[in-house]
Every structure is written in C-alpha cells, then in structure tokens.
Amino acid sequence: MTPIALVAGTSGIVGNTLARHLLERGWEVAGLARHPSRDAGGLQPVAADLLDPDGLRGALAGLRPSHVFLAAWLRQPTEAENIRVNAAMVRNLLDALRPVGSVRHVALVTGLKHYLGPFEAYGKGSLPATPFREEQPRLAIENFYYAQEDEVFAAAARDGFRWSVHRPHTIIGYAIGNAMNMGVTLAAYATLCRETGQPFVFPGSAAQWNGLTDMTDARLLARHLHWASTTEAARNQAFNVVNGDIFRWNWMWGRLAAFFGIEPAPFPDEPMPLERRLADAGAAWTEIARRHGLVEPDLGRLASAWHTDADLGRPIEVVTDMSRSRKLGFLDYQPTDAAFLDLFERLRAARVIP
C-alpha cells in the first residue's frame, strides 16, 4: 500500500526538501502551508492555517495520511507566546486528523534549542556539556519545543500512533522567505561584500570562530525523517540529526569566501553582527538584483540576520552526538562544506544570487 504523507510546512527548508524526497520515492504527498509551495511535481497543495481549527478541518477533508511530518513554526515576541502559538499548531493539526483514524506515525522537527534554550536565553546560563545527547534532561526553563513534544506525546497516547522527534542543528537548504536560513543569509552577505568591496567579516563570537561545531543538510534530514518513520526500531524515540562531520568556522569561512571569489577577512577585534552590517544594505541589494537580473530584489526575504547572529554568536562550542541513530542503522553522512557549496550553486542557477 502506498504511504500517504502530510507535510506541514512545505514552504520552508525542511518541509519542501522532505516533500521532494518522498515524492521521488513513490509516496503520495500533501503539502500544508498558509501559502503552499507548488514547485514540486506531484505535490498536492493544502492551503490552511494551523491556528484556524475550523478552516484546517475543512482543508483536510478527504485526506487520509498514514504519516504526518511537522516542520512548521511561527516566531513570536516572547517564549510564552511561542509556547502558546506553536503548541496550538501541533494540537490543532492532530485534532483535525483524529476522526479519520489513518495516522500511523507522526514526526516532529525541533532542534538544538532543546539543549540550548529558547532565543530569549540562547546559550546563556547553565548548559549541558557537549556533545549534546538525546538522553540529557530538559532544561529547567520554558521552551516551545517541549510544549510541541508534549502535544505529540499526548496525542500518540490517546490515538495510538507512533512518533519520532528530530533535533537538527542549523539547517542548510533552499528556501526563500524563511525565518531561519543561514545558508541563504550568508550567500546574500558574501554577494554584498563582493559587489560593494566590503570585507567578508565573520559576524559571530570567538567561541564559534575557534570552537568545534556541526550542521545539518536539509537533504540528510529528509532521509532521516523517512528512515525513522518507516523503521520499527526507531519508533517513539527522539534523535539528534547532523551531517556527521565537525569543523571550525575559522576554516569554513575561507571555503565560503572562495566560492564567491573573495578573501575571508581576519577575525575582527570587536563583534560585527549581521543585523548591524545588513541594516542599511537593502538599497544596495536592490541595485545588485537589478544589475544582475535576480529574482528577489528584497533583501529582507533572503537574509534572516537575527537567526544567523544567534547561531554564530553563541558563547560555547556546539557538537552533537548521533550515536542513537547510528546504533539503529542510520549511517548517512554529508560534508558540511559541500552542503553550503551545493546550496550556493542552486541559488546561482535559480538567479537568487549572481
């Protein structure tokens, strides 16, 4: 029997990549978003707002998904609001699907803020030792990831489906207008530096420049979601998901610079966050887009400087353990520098960058 996936968040990096992955493997896939993507052949678009229970039930009428993948969230001004809004999104979707009774597996994508804490307290206070391991207890702090997990756990206990939780590090992948997109942000930043003659300065902390870190390619995450949702041994477990290599930004920065034909600047004497560096760059980007015939003249739809600053500004090194997945048979590996360069090539081919 052909599995039927409902992917919530197909306008984002994770959801769009996952939908394409499943379609290529013969799944039926419905993609849910407020403004669903229609660029993947065979994808059934579902236009719905996860915060509108009545509209959601109507939009899902007739769908009988066997697998549900939750890769959607809405950023709010406080963590209390993040909890209220993002937990409701999970609850509303699972409530809307309950009467059908078709769901066998629900996969929830969260991230390493499970260990680092929410953006309000990101990388501050007492943190667990790295590498982060799935068995580490929750932090004693409010976190919307915990609220989302609890909604999935409660629905699974009530409705009898199995679940998996996936905790990637910073995700590298293709999406435009995404709230958390370091790869596209750095591509736009490097392009601005090349076109305007500004130095390509690392915008983060000395701890990130010199310390070890890892990242997650959206394609590898899609394979991990597929694997966990179809592997009996992976049922009802939480997993870290990273590429499998580690690096230091003082090495990676030169690799990124080389793609754009620019020199990496020395580490600065004082912090130079991207939100400050890109604050007045909108007009310059619009001119670059006009001159090169790019598809997106609005820098604000490409660069999520706040998120990139949060990740690159952390005061500790962050390395993630994947032993749980490895022991159960998921052995995929993706070099992180190649993930960045693959993304940059795709952005160039799509005329997002020159």
N, C-alpha and C positions, 0 to 999 in steps of 0.2 A: 504494500500500500504506500503510495507516495506521501511523504510527510508534508504537512502544510504549516508554514511558519508565518507568524505575525510579528513583524519587527517594528517596535515603537521607536521612532527617532531616525527615520531613513533620510532626513535632510542633513544629518550630521556625519561626522567622520566614521564612527563605529557602525551606525545603522546602515549607511549606504554601502560601505565595504562588505558588511555581512550579507546584505541582501544580494549583492552581486555574486558573492561566494556560493551561497546556497542555490541561486538560480543556475549557476554553472554546473552544479551537481545534481540537477534534476528535481529540486524541490519546487513546490508551489509556494510563492512568497507574496504576502500582502504587506505593504509598507505604510505605516501610520505616521502622520505628522500633521501639523496645522496647515502646512503648505507642502504636501508630499512631493518627493522627487519623482520625476517621470523619465529619467535619463537611463534607466536600466531596462533593457528589453525583457519583457515577460513579467515585470513587477506590477502587481495590482495596487494602485494607489488608494489609500484610505485617508480622506481629509477629515480630521477630527481633533478636538481639543481635549486633552486628558483631564482638564479641570471642569469639563461640562459633562456630567454623568448622563443626562438625558440625550444629548447630542451624540455622545460616544456609543450608547446602546443602539441608536439608530444607524450610525455609520458602520457598526459591526454586524448588523443584521444579515444573516445568511452565511457568515464566516464560521468555519468550524476548525480553528487551528489546533494542530497537535502540539506545536511548540511555540512558546512566546518568548521573545527576546526584548528586554527592557534596556534601551540605550538612550533615554531622553531625560532631560532635567531642565529646570528653569532657575537661573540665578536670581536671588533675592537680596535685599539690602542687609539683612541680618540672618544669623543662623537659625533663630527661632522661626523666621518666615521661610527659610529654606526647608526646615523640617515640616512645617505645616503644608506648604505647597507641594513639595516633591514626594512626600509620603502619600498625599491625596492622589497624585497622579498614578502611583502604583496601585493604590487601593481601588480607585475608580475603574481602571482597566481590568483588574482581576474580578471585580464585582460584575462588570458588564459581561464578562465571558462565562461566569459561573453557570447561568441557566443552560448553556449549550452542553456543558459537560464533556467537551472534547479534549481539553488541555491535558497533556501528559507530562510536559516539562516546562518550567519557567526559568530562564536565565536572566540574572540581573547584573549589569555592568556598573561598578562603582569605581574605586581607585585607591591610591595610596594615602589619600586623606583619611582613610580608615585608621592608619597608623600615625599620620602627621597632624591630624586635627583639621578643623574647618579653616577657611580662609581668614576668619577673624583672629584665629590663634595659630596660624600656619607656621609650623616649625618652631614653636615657642614653648616655653615651659619644660616639663619633664617628659621626655620622649623615650620610647623603647629603643633598645640597641639595634643597630643594623647588623646583618641583613634582616629585613622585616620577614617574619614567618607567620603563616596563617593562624597558628595556634596562640599567638600573642593575644592577650585580653584587650577588650575595648578600652579606649582612654576614658577617664572619668570626666567627660566633657560632652556637651550636646553636639551631635553630628548628624546631618541629614542622611548620610549613608546608613547609619544604624537604624534610623526610622524606616528607610526603604527596605532594608533587610527584614525588619520585624514584620512589615506588611506582607512580604513574600512568605515568611515562615508561618504566619498565622493563616494565610490563605491555603498554603500547602497542607497544613494540619487539618484544616476544615474540608478541603476539596479533594485531597488525595493525590495531587500531582507531585512529581519530584522536582528538585530545584538545584541550581548551581549559582554561585556568586563569583564574579570575575573582577579582580583588582589589578588593572594595568597601571603602569607608571605613565608618565607623559606620553600621549599617543601621537605618532607621526602618521599622517594620512591626508587624503584630499577632501576638502570641503571648503565652500565659500560662505561667509556669513556665520561662521561657527564661533561660539563663545570661548572655546578653549582650543587654540590651534597654533602651537609653537612653530611647526614646520612652515606654514604659510606666512606667519608673522616674521620669521627670520628671513624668508625669501624676499619679502617686501622690504625689510630693513636693509638687507645686503644690496638690493637693487637701488634703493635710495642712496646708499653710501657710494656705490659705483657711479651713479648718474650725477650726483652733486659734489663728489670729491670729498665727502666727509669720511673720517676714519671709521673703520669697522671695529668698533669697541665692544667687548663683551659687557653686557649690561648687568651682570649678576655679582654675586658675592665671591670673596676669595675662597670660601669653603667649597663653593661649587666649581670654581676655576681650577682648583688644585686637587679636590677630592674625587673619589670614585662615584660613579652614577651609572644608571642604566635607563632604557626607554622601551617603548612598546610600539611596534609597527602595527597599524590597523589590520593589515592582511594576516599577520600572525594571530592577532586577537580574534579575527573571524574564524580562523581554523581552530582555535582553542574553544570558542563558543560552540562550534559544530561538534567538535570531539566530545566535550563534556555533556552535551545534550543527547548524545547517542551512545554513550559508554556507560554501561551499568555500574562499573566500579567508581565512576565519578559522581554518582547521584548524591544529592544532599550534602554537598561539600562546597567550601569556599576556596578559591585558588588565586594566588598571585600569577600575573601573566606579564613576562618581559621577554625581550629578544634573545637573551642568553649570553650576550657579551657585556662587558663593562668598559668604561672609558673615563677619561678626564676631559673636561671642556677645554683645557689648555692645549690638548691635542686635536679635539674635534673642531675647534674654531678655525684652525688652519685648513682643515678638509672642506668646510663650508665655504670659506673665503676663496679657495682655489676654483670652485665651481663657477663663481661669479667673476673670476679674473681680477680679484683684488687682494691686497695684503691684509692679513689679520693685524690689528693694532695691538700694541703691548697692553697688558692688564693695567687699567687706569689707577691713578693714585687716590681717586675718590669715586664713590658709586655713581654710575651713569645709567639709571633705569630707563627702559624703553618708553614708558609713559611720558617721561620728560623729554626724551630725544625726539619722539614722534609727535609731540603735542601740536606743533605748528607745521607738520610735514604734509598735510592734506593737499594744499595747493601744488606743492612740488610733485606729489604722486599723480594728481590730475593731469599735470603737464606731461609727465612721463608717459602716462596712459595715452594721451592724445598723440604724442610724438611717435609712439611705437604701435599704435592701433590695438591697445589692450582692451580686454572685455570688461574690466571692472575699474572705473575711474575713482571709486570711493575707497580711500584707504581704510576707513572705519569698518568696511565689510571684509577686509582681508586681515588686518592686524588686531590681535587680541593682546595688546601690550600688557595689560594688567595681569593676565594669566601667565604670560612668559616671564614677567618680572617676579611673580610669586614663586614660580618654579626655580628660576635661576638665582633668586636672591636668598634661598634657604641657607641657614647658618650651619647646617650639618650635611655630611655626605649621605646619600641615599642609595642603598643597594638592596635588591630584592631577591629573596630565596624562592626557587621554583621546585624544590625537592618533591613536594606533594604531587605535582603534575608529572614529573619525571618518573617517579616510582610507579605511577599508574599507566605509563606508556606514552605520554605526550612528549616527544623529543624534538619538536621543531625548533629551528634556530634562524635568526635573521641578523646579519651585521647591521649595526645602527647607522654607520656612515653611509652604507648603501641604501638604507631606508630613506635617509634625507635626500640623497642624490637622485633616487628614483622619483621621489615626490617633486623635486625641482624640475626634472625632465618633463614630468607630466604637466606641471604648471606652465612650463615654457610651451609645450605642444598645444595647450589649451588657450594660449595667449593671455594668461593671467600675469605672467612676468615676461619681460623681453628677452 
